[in-house]
Amino acid sequence: MIGQVVEVVESDRRLSLEYGSMVVKSGNRILGRVPLDDIQALLMNPHGSTVSIGLLAALAERGTPVVIAGPNFKPVATLVPLVGHHAISRRIEAQVEATLPARKQAWKQVVRSKITMQALVLEHWGHDATAMWELEASVRSGDPSNCEAQAARLYWRRHLGAAFRRDPDEPGVNALLNYGYAVIRAATARAITAAGLHPSIGIHHRGPLDTMRLADDLMEPFRPLIDARVRGLADAGEPGDVVPRTKKMLVNTLSTDVPTRAGTSPLSVAIHRSAHSLAQYLLGERKDLELPGVDYRPRITDFAEAYV
């Protein structure tokens, strides 16, 4: 699915549905129209803006998530559709009935893919990633040794410096990461619902307050691509905070081309393919997930570049 991420941040904005388009108004003045079929996700900051129920229903019918951001651009709510794929009932049943060994094997693949991507990002900036590759090779079913956390400790120190701490409540680089991850999370939620799966039924994440568990599972291997873009912004001397220019650069990651088994496609399409492969896996139709891997190596440069 290729489309644009639309963000509403100004106060006194009214969003409504009109002839297949989202209309944005301020008072009685129309500020813009966006065809619903061109919207991949709608991001909103709660500063007095309103959205009509008709618009929300029309977005849901198209599988378009609506993400509401809180302080420091951390998502506080996401509206996702309950309809989508023609086989949704069968696929959600497969999610619910998935055995623990099946979920653990799927999580193993996700963790290995994530560590692989982190290693590629480090190597792009000239860091020795030997320890990362060793961790990737040692991941077992369910990741009982928590190789994911071990890799994260090595990764952040090398990628953004020894003084950096990943803290979602901090401004600057952390806020940029929050925003980029929110974009990827919304795209992943849309891909999951389009594949006939439910985003709250995860394979690993089990947070009692997390209603997007599967999205949080499946987006993990794609996070390092946001990390690369944020580092690229810093290296290019771009503003070190969330401003319209840096937002646009982060949103552009979804349209950046990456390799897939069907050929080169935008990242948003690759995310859809990952979700579809997971649905097939849960139905017993395949044994592996389609996730990022070493074939992304030459593409890291594209994500590391800062451009609008």
N, C-alpha and C positions, 0 to 999 in steps of 0.2 A: 504494500500500500504506500503510494507516494502522495504526499500532501504537505500542507504547511501547518506549523504550530502557531496558533493565534493566541496572543497574550493580551489580557486587559488589566492594566495596572492603575489607570487614572480613576479618580472618584467621579461620581455622578455620571456613570455610563449605564445605559439601558440596552440590553441585548434582547432581540426578539426575532421571530421567524416571519419571513415574508417571501412568498413565491420561491421556495427552495433555497433561500439565502439567509444568512445571519446578518441582521441589520444592527448597527451600533449607532446609538443616538446620545446626544447630550442635550437635555431639554427637548425642544422640538426640532433640533437640527440633526440631520443625518450625517454622521462622520464617515461611514463606510459600509460596504456590503461585501460579504464573502460567500460564494457558493458553498453549501454544506458539503458537497462531494469533494471540495478542495481542502477541507479541514481534517488534519490528522489528529489533532488534539487541541483542546481549549484550556489555557492556563489562566487562572484568575487570582488576583490578590483582593482580599475582602476589605475594600476601602469605600463602601457605599454604592458599589455597582449592583445592578439587579439583572436577573435572567428570567425570561418567561418560561413557564412550564412547557408550552408548545415547542420552544426551541430545544429544551432539554430532551424532550421526547423524540424530536426529529434527529438530534445528534445520537441518541441511544439506538435508534433504528438503524443508523449507519455504522454502529460500533465505535463511535467516536467518544473517547473518555474526556471528562471534564475534571480538571485538577484544580483544587483550591489550595493556594499556598499560604502558609502562616509566616511567622517571624523568620528572617534570614533565609527565605525562599525554601523552607522545608515544607513538603506537602502535608496538609492536615486532613484532607478528604479527597476522595476520587469517586466520581460517578461513572460506573461502567454498566453496559447493557446486560439484560438477562436473556436476550435473544440474539441470534447470530447464525451460527452454522446449522445446516439442516439436520445434522445428527447430534445436536447438542445434548439431548437426554442420554444417549448411549455413551457419549464421551465423558460427561460428568459422572456417570455411573462408574466408568472405568477409573476415573480419578479417585472416587471415594473407595472403590474396592481394590485399589493398587496395593500389592503386598509390600511389607516392609523391605524385603530384599530387593524388590523392583525399584522402590523409591531410593534405597541406598545406592544402587548401581547408577541410577540417573544422577544423583547428587555427586557421585564420584566423577562422572563425565563433566558435570558443570564446574567442579572445583579444578580439575585438570585443565579445562579450557581457560578458566580465569587466570590461573597461575601462568599458563603459556602466554597469554596476552600481556600479563604484567612483565614477564621476562622479555618479550619482544619490545615493549616500551622502554625498559631499562637499557637494552642493547642499542636501541636507536640513539640514546644519549651517551653511548660509549661506556656504560657500566658493565662490570663483570656480573653476569647472571647465572653463573655456574650453580650457586646454591639454590637458585629458583628452579632450575631444571632438575636438580636432584630431588627437590620437594615434589615437583610435578610427577616425577616418575614413581614416587613412593606413596602417592595417594591410593588408599584402599577403599573398598566399598563403605559408603557412609562417612568417609574421612574421620575415623575414630581418633587418629593422632592429631587432628585439627591442623593439617598442613595449610589450610586456607589462612588461619590466623598467623602461623609461623611465617608464611610468605608475605603477609601484609606488613609485619614488623620490619622485614628486610626491605620490602618494596618502598614504603613511604620514606624511610630514611635516605634511600639512595635517589629516589625520583625527585623529591622536593626538598631535600636537605635534612641534616640531622636535627635541626631545630623545629622542623614541621611536626605538628600533631593534628591528626584528623579529628576535628571537633566540629560537628554540624552547627553548633551554636556560635561559632566564631565568624567574624566578617572576613572580607578579603578572599583569599584563595579558597577557604572552606565554603564561603557563600557561592562562589563560582562553581565549585564541585556540586553543591546542593542543587543549584539550578540545572546544571547539565544532567545530573542523575534524575531529576524530576522529568526532564524531557525524555530520557531513555525509558524511564519507568512507565510514562504515559504511552509511549509507542509499544512497549512490551505488553501492557494491559490490553491495548487494542488488538494486538496480534493474538493474544491468548483467547479473547472472546471470539475473534474471527475464526479461530481453530476449533471452536465449540467446547472450550474448556472454561472452568470458572477460576478467576484470579485469586479467590480466597482459599482454595484447596491446594496447599503447597506440597512439595516433595521433601522439603527440609525445614524451611522456616516455620516456626510454631508459635510465634508471639501471640498471646491471647487478644491483644488489641490490634493486631495487624490484619486488616481485611484484604490485603494485596499480597498474600504469602507467595503465591505462584509467580507473580510478577517480580517479586523480590528475589526469588530463586533464579528465574530464567534470565534476568538482566545482568547477573553477576559477571559473566564473561565479557559483556559489552562496556562495563564501567571503565576499564583501562583506556578505552578510546576517548572517553571524556577527560581522563587524567592527562592523556597526551595533548588534547586541545588546550586544556588549562595551562599546562607547562609551555605550550607553544605561544599562548597569549603573553605569558610572563617574559619569555625570551624575546618576543617582538616588541616589548615595551608598551603593550596595551594596558588600559586601565585595570588595576588589580582589584576591581570590585564589579558587582553586577550592575551594569549600565546598558542602555539599549544596544550599543555596538557589540559588547561582549556577549550579550544574550543572543544576538543574531548569529554570531560566530559559533556559539554552542549549539544552537538549533540546527545550523548547517551540517552538523555531524550526521544527521539522519539522511541527508542527500548525498553524502560522500560514498563513492563506489567502493565495494569490497568484493572479494571472491566468494562465490557460492558453488554448489555442485551443479547448478544449472547455468553457470556463467557469471559474469560480473553484473552486480546489481547494487542499487543504493542500500545503505545500511538498514533503512526501514524495511526493505523487502527481505533482507537477510534475517531480521528479527522475526518476521512472519514465518519464514521457512523453519526457524528454530522451534517456534510454537507448534507448527504443523507436525514437525518430526516428533515432538513430545507427545502429541495426541496419538500418533501412530504407534509410538513406543508403548504407551499405556494400554492400547488396544491389542498389543502383542503382534503388531504388523512389522516391527523392525526392532533391532537390538541396540542401535546407536542413535544418538541425537545429532542433529546438524548444528554444530556450534563453531565459533571461531577457533582457528588453529594456526599452525606455523605458516600457512599460505597467506596469512595477513601481513607477513613481515614487510614486503615492499610497500604496503599501503599505510604503514604507520606514519610515514612521511606526510601523507595527505592530511592525516588527523593532527599532526604536530604543527602544521602551518596555520597561521592566523589569517583568516581572510573573511570577507563579507560576500 
